[in-house]
């Protein structure tokens, strides 16, 4: 593999996207911005010792002591390694994935638990409880007056969802449902039953935990 042609690799990315690059080409292009020779030596040495680019997440400062990279490039590589570690630990929810209150609760806490403003999301599922869509529907103080069922259920109709879940965050971190939370849940539950699109759960998201109305047997069951 000829790693010396960084211009050709950049053109390849521009024309076809970075997904078309092999692992060694990807790492080289990331490092080649400053000093192509040192980048080439590092990449060749890396792939002599490692099979996969993902193993970069195990790199720390001490692993670069004997490398040919200068301090600027070492810092860049260490930042990339940290990005890789964070990305691997980042919560993901994929379309078509089976969803339960536990799966959704854990995902929502990691994804939205530190939001500073109160928001409400609609999670829309098919007949097998597989994910169709997640949409942010409202921002601001939520209650039965400001959150109208037509928006929540209108989105369900748009996606031809068989059932739905709503979730909202409490920036305070407190998980106890407020009277507004309970009133909103009652209203959405009744309207969903009328349309034949049942509300499966209402999840309150805290900073590091969640409360599921369904798991707590509040209104839903």
Secondary structure, 3 states (H helix, E strand, C coil): CCCCCHHHHHHHHHHHCHHHCCHHHHHHHHHCCCCHHHHHHHHHHHHHHCCCHHHHHHCCHHHHCCCCCCHHHHHHHHHHHHHHHHHHHCCCCCCCCECCHHHHHHHHHHHHCCCCCCEEEEEEECCCCEEEEEEEEEECCCCCCCCCHHHHHHHHHHCCCCEEEEEEECCCCCCCCCHHHHHHHHHHHHHHHHHCCEEEEEEEECCCCEEECCCCCCCCC
